Amino acid sequence: MKDQCYKDEFVVLSQETARGWDGDDEDEEEESSEDWLWEIDEEVNAYGNKENEVFDDGWGWVVTFASFVIYTLASMFTNCFGVLFSGFLLELHTSSTKISEIFNLALAVSSLFSFLAEPLVNQYGWRRVTFTTSLVYSAGLASSSLASSASFFFIFTMMTSGMCILILEVIAQHTVSIYFTRQRRLATCIVTLGTCASQVLMTPFITYLQGEVSSRGATLILAATVLNCCVAAMFLHPVEWHRKRHHLVPTKSMEVPFTLPLQSNKTSSASESFIRLLKGSMKNLQYLRSPRIIIISLVLACNTSSLVNIWAIVPFALKTQGYSSQDVALCLSVAGLCNMASRLGNGVISCWETFSVQKLYIIGSATSAIGIIGFCWGSDLFWKTTMFGLCGLGNGTVSTLYSLVALEAAGLNMQLPVLSLAGLVTGFWFLLVDPLTGLVRDSSGSYSVCLEVLGCFLLASVALWFFLPTPSSASRLHSQLDIEGHPLVPSSKNRPSR
């Protein structure tokens, strides 16, 4: 059989076999529930308990640090956008409206291209994808030093670098999820602290470079710094390199669990690879048959887009209300500290079994909504700073649990496809829904009304959880086993015969 081979004491399945088991099942009878997504072989999962004893220690923490570095340098692009690019954008006499359009389009492009994360990893492996994407990201940053117009800057810098950001962030979080079981939430929280690290460390570093050299020279140095993502990618080893081998003899009644291979051994032409990539991307759209995945994607898209716009609009809202630049900096600093405290706190709180990821995410969304609405109703700087700090607490929770929401709702094997779909939905959200906030601002003449609308979006995402269908018995079993780190395999009826 081509899709199955023995390696040491266990069976290694190809990526095409491990992912979905639906290569030629178009003619099979459709299931009446969501069981078509996940089918579990209990005997294999029983063996999987021993297979995963190696997790939660050892190389997993090396992977966590490498993913942290990747996440820090990837999030630098959006977190430090104003500090990094404002100098020569002003030299090019670019208007504020044009800068805002460039920034939001870059976020949309980043989200849309993250839809390719799963099929790319599926075909080439996470190390190759991370390495190549980091090179493209670095080249895009370097091209900004040659920008002679806003159009050139958008096409060669924002489009090139922007399409890499979310792919790198999603892969960094997913890799950690693969390597951990009991301490998966803690490891994920450590990785997402890269956002705070980019704000706290990279901003003064960029300012220092711009003081020593020109703005364009600083971007060249940062482009070289981003190449550290290529170094970090080398530490993202395939999981099977660090699994303990258990000397069990497979029998006819018990299939040995597969390890999740993340690099394809197939050699093919560029056209064939592109066709497989396109087919893999289109195949992921079938998961939108699941109402659970649709709702989860909408929730993630709504929170991501709303919070990004909230942080961008708040300084303008404070300025138009007569507050000084120092007041604006104070408000943003307090919210940033609350954001960091929330991420650190979630690393501890989320490890308690009492708090599920779903509950924490709902609390985070509700806290962000209450905070930003309270900010709009505030009458003085103290009240506004306090409420925006509350929004920062919720923002930290939501951002930290982004990848874990997909894992808890769909399972480890479906985490990357769901995150890819969520990126696609987020991209369309940026393009279709976010312009409405601009129309609200123009029609009302008030940034506060615009922020209240975004707060209502966050409350609507909380309400969506109440429409989340109850998973079927098979998917509940899948989710429970998978969160504990057990591998997913198809049932015997869909397994290829030897």
Buried (B, 14 or more C-beta within 10 A) or exposed (E): EEBBEEEEEBBBBBBBBBBBBBEEEEEEEEEEEBBBBBBBBEBBBEBBEEBBEBBBEEBBBBBBBBBBBBBBBBBBBBBBBBBBBBBBBEEBEBEEEBBBBBBBBBBBBBBBBBBBBBBBBBBBBBBBBBBBBBBBBBBBBBBBBEBEEBEBBBEBBBBBBBBBBBBBBBBBBBBBBBBBBEBBBBBBBBBBBBBBBBBBEBBEBBBEBBEEEBBBEBBBBBBEBBBBBBEBBEBBBBBBEBBEEEEEEEEEEBBBBBBBBBBBEEEEEEEEBEEBBEEBBEBBEBBEEBEBBBBBBBBBBBBBBBBBBBBBBBBBBBBEBEBEEEBBEBBBBBBBBBBBBBBBBBBEBBBEEEBBBBEBBBBBBBBBBBBBBBBBEBEEBEEBBBBBBBBBBBBBBBBBBBBBBBBBBBBBBBBBBBBBBBBBBBBBBBBEBBEEBBEBBEEEEBBBBBBBBBBBBBBBBBEBBEEBEEBBEBBEBBBBBBBBBBBBBBBEEBBBEE
